């Protein structure tokens, strides 16, 4: 088979390889993606010789001054416009059981293909003059590609034992591409699941994030759970699984519900952290689950408990402990609020408080609340979604009228101290809180004159005189 390598970068690499008198091939994911018509901006080049020398020569022809060289790994990387190109010398690998770091030796193209994780990633296309564009396929990867199958080139037990990260990659590719994992390969993942413990948390989280970003994340997450991998690095999510029945009263399977919510939010948004908020929105339920003979199963306060668990999970998975953490926490803690508005009479006061607390995340919170409706009763779903439209309209009306989002009360704590000759004390904080609540409850408008007048009145009632 021949493939068209239309990007001019391949002609430049071919020219550089000719100058160095080495063979060069584009390998792996780029070849796979060209064949299935999938966009790719990552190119892996294998040189039968020095990958670093080929990178330097290519950079020279492209007039690129910066080449990232990793001598320990025998690799080099250049960036050409928006494309990342990695060069490596062909090599063969062997592994020791207690490490996923291979012993590396120089090798042939065949050796290099043999070390690839899956048959669909072991494809190589020539950049050499005599057979430019020819695809080398020693493991029937083309056949697996057309049949949409993930399969290892070597015996899967060996492949996954050598490098357990490949188990996550198998599931990630299945989730991203919509492929099936071949039966023996899937069995080998189950058998080798415990080997994942030698992989760094950072590498695991990177693959997991890619699964979360796939078109339908539930595909990969369900496979992670079925193989036993999920319980190794994310046991809190597995704890959502299961249905309990006491005296004929059951609760829904919160694991299944959560995956439905993640899939539904993924239709609306590609934002990784909004998808994380969907994944964690009910994470606190197992901790607060309670059975009552009258009311059945309850999960009171799960949003508060879940919000506290978010930081623990982010630390556990080495996720960023910055504004991303705060964003996910906020959505988890607030995710029931829009639903409560749907149930109750939608007052301006309730809307103002939601706008104030959700702040710039209000639109994402509404998307999460809408995705959280997973009933099989289509009439019920339609009713909820129509009610959410009313909430959205009310949010817009109140925001335009009262300017609550990003609200800062017109009078600061320093001004209060100066007005009433107060030192820093509890009374100052109480007055600020009263002003905020009065604005949110609609007692006063969010402007300086109304706030000052109300502040003087309240201070007088508390025996504080200016």
N, C-alpha and C positions, 0 to 999 in steps of 0.2 A: 504493500500500500504506500502511496505517496500522499503527503499533505502539503498544502500551500502555506508557506511561511511568509506572509505578506509584509510584515513589519520590516522596514529597512535595517533595523538593528541586527537581524540575522545575517544579512549580507556583510555587514561590518565585522561581525564576529568570525564569519567564514574567511574573510580577507585576512584578519589577524591570525587565525589558525594556520592559513597557508604560509604566511610570513614566518611563523615559528616552526612550520613543518610538523604540526601535530593534528591529530583527528579531533573533531569537536562535534558534540551532539547536544540538542536541546532535549531534556528528559523530564519525565514525571508529569506533574499536574498540568503544565502548560500544554503538552501534547494531548493529554486527555481532554482538556477543555476545548482545544481547537476542534477536535473530532466531534464533540457533542454540542459545539456551538455556544460554549459558555465563556463569558468575558473573563480575562485573567490579566493581572498586571505584575505577576511574579514569574520570572523566568529562571530556570535552573539549567546551567550549562556544565556538561562533563567534558573535560579534555583528557585524552589518553596521553598524559604528560602532566605538565604543571598548570593547574588551574589559576594559580596566582600570576604566572607569567602571561597567560592568555588574557586575564583581566587587565593587567597593566598595558598590554599591547592594544587591546580594544579601547581602553580609556584614552590612549594616545591618539588613535585614529578618530575618536569622537571629540577630541580636545577637552576631555574631562580631567581635571587636576586631582580630584579627590577619589582615591580608591581605598576602601576599608579592607584591611588585610588581617586575617586571623591565622597566623602561622601555626599555632597549635593544632588547628583543625585542617590546615591545608586549603583554606577557602579564602575567597575575596569577593567583594561586593561593590557594584557601582550602581548609581541611579541615573537613568536617562529619561528626562522629562518626568512622567509619572510612573515609570516602570522600574522595578527593582530587579537587578540581574545578579545572580550568585554563580560564581565559578568554582569548580572543584576538580581536582584530578581524579581520574577513575581509580577506584580502590576496592579492596575486599576487606571484610570485617569478620571478627570473631568475638565472642562475648564470654565473660565470666559470670557466674550465677548471681553474685551479690551486687552487680552493678549493671546499669544500662549503657555504660560507656564502653564502646568497642575497642578492641585492639585492631589498629588499622595498618594495612599494607598497600603499596601501589598495586594496581590491578588493571584488567582489561575492561572494555565496555560490558562484556558479559558478567564479569565479577561485580561491576557496579550495579547492573540491573538486578542481580541476584540478592543484593542487600536491600532492595526496595521493599516497602511495607506491603503493597498490594499489587496484584497483576495489572490493574488499570493505571497504576502509578509507575510501572516498570517499563513503560513504552519510551522509546528513544527515536528521535528524528534526526537524520544526518544533516550536518552543515558542511559536508565535504563536497568538492566539485564533482566527483565521479558518481555520487548517488544522492545529491542534494534533495532533501525532503522525504527520503525513503524512511519508512517506519520499521524499526527493529522490535519484534514482539516475541520474545522467547517463551512466554508463559501464557499465550492465548489471551492476553489482556484485551485485545480488540473484541474478541468473542464475549468476554465478561462485560465489556463496556456496552455492547449492543444488547446484551441480556440483562443489563442493570444489576450486576452482581458484584459484591465486595468479597474478594477471595485473596488469600496470601499466596505468594509465589512458591514458598517452601512449605513444609508441613506446619500447620498453624500452631501446634504446641511449641515448636522450636521458635517460630517467629515471635510469639507473645512472651515466651519465657525470656528470650534474649532481650527484648525491649518492650516492657509492659505498657508503655505509653501508646503503642500501636493498637491496643485494645480500645482505648478511647478514640483514637483516630478512625478505626473501623466504624464505630458508631457515629462519629462526627460526619464522615463521608456519607454514610447511609442516610443521615438526617438532612444533610445539605443537598445531596443529589437526588434523594428519593429512591435510592437503590436498596436492594435486599442483601443482607449478609448471608453468605453461603452457609449451609447447615453445619458442616464440620468446623468451619471458622467460628461460628457462633458458639458451638459447644466448647471449643478451645478457650474462648473468652471466659466462659463460666468456670472452667477448670483452673484457669490461671488468675482469677480475679484477685486473689490475695497478693499476687506479685506486684499489684499496683502500689503497694506500700513502700516500694523502693524508689518511687517517682516523687520528685519534688512537688509540693503543693502548688507552686507557681505554674508549673507545666500542666498540671491537672486542671487548674482554674482556667488557663488559657484555652484548653480544648473544650471545657464545659461552656465557657462564654460563646465559643463558636457554635456549639450545639444550640444554645439559647437563641442565637441570632439566625438559626436556620429557618427556612420558610414555615415549617410546622414543628416547633421545638418538642412537642409531646412525643414524636417518633423516637428521637434520640434519648429523651429522659426515661421513657418506658423501657427502652432496651438497657439503659444503665441500671435500672432497678431490677429487671429480669435477670441480668447477668451477675448481680451482686456487687457491681462496681460502685453504685450510688451509695450503698450503706457504708462503704469504706471511707469515702471522703465527704459525704453529706448526709449523715444519719438522721438529722432533724427532718429532712424532706421525706424520708422513708417512713418516719413515724406518723405521717398523715394518712398512711395507707390503712385500709380496713374498715369494716362496718360492724358495729356492736348492736346486738338485739337483746333488750331486756323487756320482758312482759309484752312482747310484740311491738315495742317501740324501737325504731332504728334511726340512726343518723346516716347521712350520705357519706360516701367514700371521699374524704377531703383531698386525697392524693389525685384521684381522677378529676374532681372538680377543679383543683388547682391547675392541672395540665390543660383543661378546657379553657380556663381563664387566660393562661399564657398564650394558647393558640389564638384565642379571639383578640387579644391585645396585639398579637403579632400581625394580624391582618391590617390593623390600623397604623402600626408604628414599628419602625426598625430600631428604635432607641433601646440600647442594651439595658440601661438602668430602669427604664419603665417596664421592660420585660422582667427584670429582677424584682421589681415591686410586685408585679403580678404573681411571680413565683413564690414570694414570701408573704403575700397578703394574709394568708390564714395559718402561717407557720406557728402561731401561738395557740392554736386550738387544742392540740393534745395535752398541753399543760393545764388548761382550764376546763377541760371536758367534765361535765357533771350530769348525773341522771337524777331526775325528780319524778316521782310517780304521777304527779298532776300534769306537769308541763313537758315531761320527756327529757330529751337531751338538750343541754344548753352549753354555750361556749362564751359566757359573759366575760367581757374584758379581754378577749383574745387579741384585739387590735393593740391594746396597751402592752400586753405580754409580748406580742409579736414584734412591736417596735423596739423593745429592749433586746430581743433576740437577734435583731438585724446586725448590731455591732459585733456580737459574739460570732456570728456566722461570717461576717466580713473579715474579722481577724483570723478566724480558722482557715479561710480560703485565700488569705493574703490579698483581699480585694482592697481598693483604695479607701483609706480612712479619712476622707475629705468631704467636699460638698456632695459627692456621689452617695456616700453613706447617709448624709443628712437628708438628701432627696428621697432615697428609698425608705428611710425611717419615717419621714413625714407622710408619704403616701400610704404606708402600712398602717400608721396610727389613725389616719383620717379616712380610710377607705369605706367605712360604714356611714360616714356623715351624709353623702349625697343620697344614699338609700333611705336614711332616716327622713330626709326631706321629702322623698317620694311618698313615704307612708303618712307623714304628718301634713298639717296645713303649712304651706310654705310662707313663713313670715319674713319680713324685711330683716328683722333682727337676726334670725337664723342664717339668712343669706350673707349678711354683713360679717358674721363671725366666721363663716366658712371661707369667705374671700380673704379675711384677715389672716386666718391660720394657714390656708393653703398658699396664699400669696401668689407668686408667679407660677406655681405648679397646679393652678386650678384646672386648666384644660386637661392636663395629664391625669389629674384625680378623677375628672369626669369620664375620661376614656376608660380608666380602671374600673370605675363603678359600673359602667355599661357592660364591660367585658365580664364582670362578676355575676351577671345574670345568665345562668346556665340551665334553667329549668327545661324539662322536656315538653312542658305545656306551652305551646306556641302562643296561645291567647294571653297567658300570663306574661311571657317575655315581651310581647308586643305592647301590653299595657304598661309595663315598667319602662320600656324604652320611650314610649310616648310621654310618660310622666317626666322622664329625664329631659325631654325637650322643653317642657315647661320650666323645669329647674334651670336649664341653660338660659332660657329667655329671661328669667327672673334675675339670674346672676348678672347678665348683661345690663339690664335696666338699673339694678341697684348700683353696680359699679360705675355706670355713667353718671348717676345722680349723686352718689356719696363719695366717690374716689377712695374706696376703702383699701384696695390692693396696695401693698407697700406703704400702708398708712403709718405715719409718724405723728403722734399727737402734737398740735401746734404749740404746746408749752412744754419746755424741758424741765428736768429735775432741778437743774441749776437755777432756772428762773423761779421755780416754786420756792426754793430755799431763800432766794433774794427777796421775793414778794412778802414772805411771811417771817423773814429773819430766822430761818431754821437752819440748824446744822444738818449734816448728812444723818438721816435717821429713818426709822420705820414709817413715820407719818408721811414723809415725802413719797415713798413708794406706794403707800395706800392712796394718796391723792392722785398719783399718776394712774393707778389701776382704776380708780373711780371714773376718771376722765375717759379712759379707754372704753370702759364698759358703757358709759353714758352715750358715747359716740356710736358704738356697735349696737346698742339697744334703741337708737333713734331718739333719745331724750334730747340730745343737742346735735347741732350740725358740726361737721368736721371743718370748722374755721376758727380763727384765733379769737374773734370778738365773743362768739358764743361760749367758747371754752373758758375764757377769762372770767366772764360773768358767772358761769356755773361754778368755776373753781372758788371764787370768792364766797359764793353762797354756801357751798359744801364746807369750806374751811371754817366759816362762821358757825355752822351747825355743830362742828367738832370742837368749837372753842379756840380756834386758831385765828388770830386777827392780823390783818396786814397794816 
